[in-house]
Amino acid sequence: MKKLKMTKREAAITFLGLCHGYLVLFAIYACAVVTSGHGNEPFIQVGLLLLPVNAILFAAVRWAGHFWQYGLIAALAVVGSVMAAGSGVRGIWMGILGVLAAISYFYARAARNTCWLESPVYPWIGIDVILYFLGGHFASDMAVRIAPILAAVYFLICNFHTNLEEVDTFLKNHATMERLPVRRLARINQGMMWIVSGLTAAAMIVAPYLGLDQLIRQLGNALKTVIRWLLLLIPNSPVEEETMATEQAQQAMPAVGNQAPWFLELFYKLLDLIGWMIGIGLVLACVFLVIRALYRLYLRFNEKTEENGDTIERLMPAPAAEKKKGLEHKKKEHLFWDRSTDGRIRKHYRKKVLEKLKESPDEAWTPTQTAREMELEPGEAETFARIYEKARYGKDDCSREEMERMLKIR
């Protein structure tokens, strides 16, 4: 691939994408190591090997001209990192994440898309939150200490990356405005971003030491209680059976209770009915969404994308497409425009299309395709489309002869 010149802002965005990939891979690696019971071992030093691996793959996918070149570089990088990590859980996860990164970069280049390892998004912070609670569950002090730092650094990267892209777009769109201090506004925007992001990142780092994690745990327990109560509304659910088994185990002898009042039994049956209705409604909603998505894919699959020689690409071009190709709709310039040649031609066109097709034509059809679908006489379809295009987009008005020729087409 050819080397392209990059601005400082584009270079910063690229560097932040590289850092994002490493932080995500390292967080996944740390969660896997802590879950396997090796959280108290020095896994951070081994995790640093993911930085050169990600950097090598990041550069190779851009500069490799052939697949075998990228494959060779990726294989050497992954094998080298596994050998450096050693045997055991750390080496295995180093190899798994290296292969995952290599496949992800390759697929992104083949599909002409941006790799997920290069696009910072805020939900990835959830991995660091999971790492923190895993560290507390598996008694890994190292994981508990580094998780808030990883989350804060990733938060800064996301904010800085988003801000750079917005500033770059802002400068490109408004750089030609003479009276607007564009660059000064950009510097003010970035300064405010750093102040807010820095304070938020500092709060994320000190949050565990202020006991905010206990508040999060309490909120999690409350949410678990609410979900458990909702599941109890479903008859014969595993949660209900578990609750009944626990109650029976706690009772020394089977207690003979009084029969529940009839209105309580009716209320319980009503709750069961509501639970079933909610469950069936959710299933039907999921089925509807799946069918709708498949139908849209079917329509997209059958779209006509063949090339044609029409000057007008669509019957109803979007405003952006009109501006790009220099097309402008003729506007009604006076009160009696409907009686002008262009007005009568366009009214006749609409009338005949609806009369022949019995419905509005597909928005992707050109006037030529629409005329072809109307099954007109030989030679009339081309005249029908050409005169309409001139009446709608032409710089000059149609002549009276053209109008009479259009009105004769029946």
C-alpha positions in Angstrom: 0.0 0.0 0.0 1.2 3.5 -0.7 2.2 5.7 2.1 -0.1 8.7 2.6 0.8 12.0 4.2 -0.9 12.5 7.5 -1.7 15.6 9.4 -0.8 15.8 13.1 -4.5 15.4 14.0 -4.8 12.3 11.8 -1.6 10.9 13.3 -3.0 11.4 16.8 -6.3 9.7 15.9 -4.3 6.7 14.5 -2.1 6.5 17.6 -5.2 6.5 19.8 -6.7 3.7 17.8 -3.5 1.7 18.4 -3.7 2.4 22.1 -7.4 1.4 22.2 -6.6 -2.0 20.7 -3.9 -2.7 23.3 -6.0 -1.7 26.2 -9.0 -3.9 25.1 -6.7 -6.9 24.5 -5.0 -6.4 27.8 -8.3 -6.1 29.7 -9.6 -9.3 28.2 -6.2 -11.1 29.0 -6.3 -9.9 32.6 -9.9 -11.1 33.1 -9.0 -14.5 31.7 -5.9 -14.9 33.9 -7.7 -13.7 37.0 -10.6 -16.1 36.4 -8.2 -19.0 35.9 -6.8 -18.4 39.4 -3.5 -16.8 38.5 -4.4 -13.3 39.5 -1.7 -13.1 42.1 1.1 -14.0 39.7 2.9 -11.2 37.8 0.6 -11.2 34.8 1.1 -7.5 34.0 4.6 -8.0 32.7 3.4 -10.7 30.4 0.4 -8.6 29.3 2.8 -5.9 28.1 3.8 -8.3 25.3 0.4 -7.5 23.7 1.6 -4.0 23.0 4.3 -4.9 20.4 2.0 -7.6 19.0 -0.9 -5.2 18.4 1.5 -2.6 17.0 3.1 -5.0 14.6 -0.3 -6.2 13.3 -1.6 -2.6 13.2 1.3 -1.6 10.9 1.4 -4.8 8.9 -2.2 -4.6 7.8 -1.5 -1.1 6.4 1.8 -1.7 4.6 1.6 -5.3 3.5 1.0 -5.5 -0.3 0.1 -9.2 -0.4 -1.7 -11.6 2.0 1.4 -13.8 2.4 3.3 -10.9 3.7 0.7 -10.0 6.3 0.3 -13.7 7.2 4.1 -14.2 7.7 4.4 -11.1 9.9 1.3 -12.0 11.9 2.6 -15.6 12.5 6.0 -14.4 13.6 4.5 -11.9 16.0 2.0 -14.3 17.6 4.5 -17.2 17.9 7.2 -14.8 19.3 4.8 -13.5 21.9 3.7 -17.0 23.0 7.3 -18.1 23.3 8.1 -15.0 25.4 5.0 -15.5 27.6 6.0 -19.1 28.3 3.8 -22.2 28.9 0.7 -22.2 31.0 -2.4 -20.1 31.1 -0.7 -16.9 30.2 1.0 -18.3 27.1 -2.3 -19.9 26.0 -4.3 -16.7 26.3 -1.5 -14.7 24.7 -1.7 -16.9 21.6 -5.6 -16.8 21.6 -5.6 -13.0 21.7 -2.8 -12.7 19.2 -4.7 -14.9 16.7 -7.9 -12.9 17.4 -6.2 -9.6 16.7 -4.6 -11.0 13.5 -7.9 -12.2 12.1 -9.7 -9.0 13.1 -7.3 -6.8 11.3 -7.3 -9.0 8.2 -11.1 -9.2 8.1 -11.4 -5.4 8.5 -9.0 -4.8 5.6 -10.7 -7.4 3.4 -14.2 -5.9 4.1 -12.9 -2.3 3.7 -14.2 -1.5 7.2 -12.5 -0.1 10.4 -11.4 -2.8 12.7 -13.1 -2.9 16.1 -9.6 -2.8 17.7 -9.2 0.7 16.2 -12.5 2.3 17.1 -12.7 3.5 20.8 -16.2 3.2 22.1 -17.3 3.7 25.7 -18.9 0.3 26.4 -15.5 -1.3 26.3 -14.9 0.3 29.8 -17.3 -2.5 31.0 -14.4 -5.0 30.7 -12.4 -3.0 33.2 -15.4 -2.9 35.6 -15.7 -6.7 35.2 -11.9 -7.0 35.9 -12.4 -5.0 39.1 -15.1 -7.3 40.5 -13.3 -10.4 39.3 -10.3 -9.2 41.3 -12.4 -8.8 44.4 -14.1 -12.3 43.9 -10.8 -14.2 43.3 -8.8 -12.1 45.9 -6.5 -10.6 43.3 -5.1 -7.3 44.7 -3.3 -6.6 41.5 -6.5 -6.7 39.4 -8.3 -4.5 41.9 -5.6 -1.9 41.7 -5.1 -1.7 38.0 -8.7 -2.0 36.9 -9.6 1.7 37.8 -6.5 2.9 36.2 -7.2 1.0 33.0 -10.8 2.4 33.0 -9.6 6.0 33.5 -7.0 5.7 30.7 -9.5 4.2 28.3 -12.0 6.9 29.2 -9.4 9.6 28.3 -8.6 7.8 25.0 -12.3 7.6 24.0 -12.9 11.3 24.8 -9.7 12.5 23.1 -10.4 10.3 20.0 -14.0 11.6 19.7 -13.0 15.2 20.3 -10.2 15.0 17.6 -12.7 13.6 15.0 -15.3 16.3 15.8 -12.7 19.1 15.7 -11.3 17.8 12.4 -14.8 17.8 10.9 -15.5 21.2 12.3 -12.3 22.7 10.9 -12.9 21.1 7.4 -16.5 22.5 7.3 -15.8 26.0 8.6 -12.2 26.7 7.8 -13.3 29.1 5.0 -15.3 31.3 7.2 -13.3 34.5 7.6 -15.1 36.1 10.6 -15.2 32.9 12.7 -12.2 32.2 14.9 -12.2 28.5 14.0 -8.9 27.4 15.4 -9.4 29.4 18.6 -12.8 27.7 19.1 -11.1 24.3 18.5 -8.5 25.0 21.2 -11.1 26.1 23.7 -13.1 23.0 22.9 -10.1 20.7 23.5 -9.2 22.5 26.7 -12.6 22.0 28.1 -12.5 18.4 27.1 -9.3 17.8 28.9 -10.5 19.5 32.1 -13.8 17.5 32.3 -12.1 14.3 31.2 -9.3 14.7 33.6 -11.6 15.3 36.6 -13.7 12.3 35.6 -10.7 10.0 35.2 -9.4 11.1 38.6 -12.8 10.3 40.1 -12.7 6.8 38.5 -9.3 6.1 40.0 -10.2 7.2 43.6 -13.7 5.7 43.5 -12.7 2.3 45.1 -11.0 4.1 47.9 -14.1 6.1 48.7 -16.3 3.1 49.0 -18.3 3.7 45.8 -17.8 0.1 44.7 -19.9 -1.0 47.7 -22.7 1.3 46.4 -22.4 -0.4 43.0 -22.6 -3.8 44.7 -25.8 -2.8 46.6 -27.4 -1.6 43.4 -26.5 -4.9 41.7 -28.1 -6.9 44.6 -31.2 -4.7 44.3 -31.4 -5.3 40.6 -30.9 -9.1 41.2 -33.8 -9.0 43.7 -36.1 -7.3 41.2 -35.2 -9.7 38.4 -35.8 -12.7 40.8 -39.2 -11.3 41.7 -40.1 -10.9 38.0 -39.1 -14.5 37.3 -41.3 -15.7 40.2 -44.3 -14.5 38.1 -43.6 -17.2 35.5 -45.1 -20.5 36.6 -42.8 -23.6 37.1 -39.7 -21.4 36.6 -36.4 -22.7 38.0 -36.4 -19.7 40.4 -39.8 -20.7 41.8 -38.7 -24.4 42.2 -35.5 -23.3 44.0 -37.5 -21.0 46.3 -39.9 -23.8 47.2 -37.1 -26.3 47.8 -35.4 -23.8 50.1 -38.5 -23.2 52.1 -39.2 -26.9 52.5 -35.6 -27.5 53.7 -35.9 -24.7 56.3 -39.1 -26.2 57.7 -38.6 -28.8 60.4 -42.0 -30.3 59.9 -44.6 -29.8 57.3 -46.7 -27.0 58.6 -50.4 -27.2 58.1 -51.3 -23.7 57.0 -54.7 -22.2 56.6 -56.1 -22.1 53.1 -55.4 -18.8 51.3 -58.4 -16.5 50.8 -60.1 -16.7 47.4 -59.1 -13.1 46.4 -55.4 -13.9 47.0 -55.7 -17.0 44.8 -57.4 -14.9 42.1 -54.6 -12.3 42.4 -51.9 -15.0 42.1 -53.6 -16.4 39.0 -53.9 -12.9 37.6 -50.1 -12.4 38.1 -49.4 -15.7 36.4 -51.6 -14.7 33.5 -49.7 -11.3 33.2 -46.4 -13.2 33.4 -47.4 -15.5 30.5 -48.7 -12.5 28.5 -45.4 -10.7 29.0 -43.4 -13.8 28.0 -45.5 -14.4 24.9 -45.3 -10.7 23.9 -41.5 -10.7 24.2 -41.3 -13.9 22.0 -43.6 -12.4 19.4 -41.7 -9.1 19.4 -38.4 -11.0 18.8 -40.0 -13.0 16.0 -41.3 -9.9 14.4 -37.9 -8.1 14.6 -36.2 -11.1 13.0 -38.7 -11.4 10.2 -38.5 -7.7 9.6 -34.7 -7.8 9.5 -34.7 -10.7 7.0 -37.3 -9.0 4.8 -35.2 -5.8 4.7 -32.1 -7.9 3.7 -34.2 -9.6 1.0 -35.2 -6.2 -0.4 -31.6 -5.0 -0.3 -30.5 -8.2 -2.0 -32.9 -7.6 -4.9 -32.0 -4.0 -5.5 -31.2 -3.1 -9.1 -27.6 -1.9 -9.2 -26.8 -2.3 -12.9 -25.2 0.6 -14.7 -27.3 2.6 -17.1 -26.8 5.6 -19.3 -29.4 7.8 -17.8 -28.5 11.4 -16.9 -30.9 11.3 -14.0 -30.1 8.5 -11.6 -33.4 8.4 -9.7 -36.9 9.4 -10.3 -36.9 11.3 -7.0 -33.2 12.2 -6.4 -32.2 13.0 -2.8 -31.2 16.6 -2.1 -27.5 15.5 -1.5 -27.5 13.7 -4.9 -29.0 16.6 -6.7 -26.4 19.0 -5.2 -23.6 16.7 -6.1 -24.7 16.4 -9.8 -25.8 20.0 -10.1 -29.5 19.1 -10.5 -32.1 21.5 -9.4 -35.9 21.1 -9.4 -37.7 23.7 -11.4 -39.8 25.7 -9.0 -43.3 27.2 -9.6 -42.3 30.7 -10.7 -45.7 32.3 -10.9 -49.4 31.7 -10.0 -50.3 30.2 -13.4 -47.3 27.8 -13.6 -49.6 24.8 -13.8 -50.8 26.1 -17.2 -47.2 26.5 -18.5 -45.7 23.9 -20.8 -43.5 22.4 -18.1 -46.3 22.3 -15.6 -48.7 20.5 -18.0 -46.0 18.0 -19.0 -45.2 17.1 -15.4 -48.9 16.8 -14.5 -49.5 14.6 -17.5 -46.5 12.4 -16.6 -47.7 11.8 -13.1 -51.2 11.1 -14.3 -50.1 8.5 -16.9 -47.6 6.8 -14.5 -50.3 6.3 -11.9 -52.8 5.2 -14.5 -50.5 2.6 -16.1 -48.7 1.3 -13.0 -51.7 1.6 -10.6 -49.2 2.7 -7.9 -46.2 5.0 -7.3 -43.1 3.7 -9.1 -40.1 2.4 -7.2 -38.0 5.3 -6.0 -34.8 3.7 -7.4 -36.2 3.6 -11.0 -35.0 6.2 -13.5 -37.6 7.9 -15.8 -36.4 5.5 -18.6 -37.1 2.4 -16.4 -40.4 3.8 -15.4 -41.4 4.4 -19.0 -40.3 0.9 -19.9 -42.5 -0.6 -17.2 -45.5 1.3 -18.5 -45.6 -0.8 -21.7 -46.0 2.1 -24.1 -45.9 1.9 -27.9 -42.5 1.4 -29.5 -40.6 4.7 -29.6 -42.9 6.4 -27.2 -41.1 5.3 -24.0 -37.9 7.2 -24.9 -39.8 10.3 -25.9 -41.9 10.1 -22.7 -38.9 10.0 -20.4 -36.8 12.5 -22.4 -39.4 15.2 -22.4 -40.2 14.7 -18.7 -36.5 15.0 -17.7 -36.3 18.3 -19.7 -39.5 19.6 -18.0 -38.2 18.8 -14.6 -34.5 19.5 -14.7 -33.7 21.3 -18.0 -32.4 24.8 -17.9 -34.8 25.9 -20.7 -38.6 25.5 -20.8 -40.1 22.9 -23.1 -41.6 24.1 -26.3 -45.2 23.9 -27.2 -44.5 21.2 -29.8 -42.8 19.1 -27.1 -45.8 19.5 -24.9 -48.2 18.5 -27.6 -46.0 15.5 -28.4 -46.1 14.5 -24.7 -49.9 14.9 -24.4 -50.4 12.7 -27.4 -48.8 9.7 -25.6 -51.7 7.7 -24.3 
